[in-house]
Amino acid sequence: MEWDAKKYNTTHDFIFKYGAGLLGLLPKEPKKVLDIGCGTGELTNQMAELGHEVTGIDQSVNMINQAKESYPDLMFLQEDILNPSDQIGLYDVAFSNAVFHWISDQDLLVKNISEHLKQNGQLICEFGAVGNVQAIREVFGRELNALGFPFVEPFCFTSVEDYRVLLEKNHFEVVEILEYERPTPLKGSESGLKEWMEQFYAVELGELSDGQKEKLLANMERDLKPKLWKEDHWEADYRRLRIRACKL
Ligand SMILES: C[S@@+](CC[C@H](N)C(=O)[O-])C[C@H]1O[C@@H](n2cnc3c(N)ncnc32)[C@H](O)[C@@H]1O
């Protein structure tokens, strides 16, 4: 899926705004930091402002181009963390916000991160936990099935237990790991849920005709309204995993 970087920065800016909470886990002294899936570079820039030497990587051309345009003095590389080039060196910290659930091969992800961390280097990350946007996914799956389409979950939402096992298997010591609910207001008032769906389930919605898509989204709004509509905005039922781990 290719990202619309301009729309990301305006409509989905809540992602890096919430992600700023992760910056408090960074070491206080300047470090060499790799921002994995840096998107439009907003958090990469905030880490640079804290004094860290940062490199942002992202597989999306649109995101990397936007990051370079916004922050021309910072280092950004178009790279897939599952297939990194030799340009990526060794870091004290691997940082990542709202990325890991997009990646299905979690073993390879953690192995590659480990290879780009110095000994005692830290992984600081946050992403979707098991049960993330559960109400939205359940209704979406049901509506897709009603139209004769299967629902194949594109996201990998993991539990504390499973991620701890994965990290320890890859020789990380888990320093802290937290699973928490983060009800998230969506921008756009009435159209907020529709716009969120169009960004995060773009591939699945792209399989439908315009008529099918319109009907499906209207049905979703009807069914989710009692639970997720909050007077003047939609509130998505996010659940997150926040992790700090040390490479042994
Ligand atoms: C929701 S955005 C988060 C961007 C940024 N971290 C932030 O907080 O604003 C997810 C980003 O992960 C990137 N991404 C997903 N899979 C990736 C991979 N295998 N390698 C590098 N980047 C990846 C996407 O291109 C996208 O820019």
The ligand as an ORCA input file, in Angstrom:
! r2SCAN-3c Opt
* xyz 0 1
  C       1.440      4.577     10.645
  S       2.919      4.997      9.838
  C       3.918      5.571     11.223
  C       4.952      6.584     10.788
  C       5.768      7.242     11.905
  N       6.502      6.255     12.673
  C       4.905      8.091     12.802
  O       4.852      7.829     14.016
  O       4.280      9.040     12.272
  C       3.653      3.425      9.471
  C       4.889      3.550      8.609
  O       5.575      2.289      8.604
  C       6.173      2.137      7.343
  N       6.531      0.724      7.138
  C       5.696     -0.347      7.132
  N       6.381     -1.480      6.886
  C       7.693     -1.126      6.765
  C       8.892     -1.846      6.493
  N       8.871     -3.179      6.284
  N      10.061     -1.186      6.428
  C      10.092      0.165      6.597
  N       8.984      0.908      6.838
  C       7.793      0.279      6.933
  C       5.092      2.649      6.399
  O       5.586      2.940      5.120
  C       4.595      3.874      7.155
  O       5.286      5.044      6.789
*
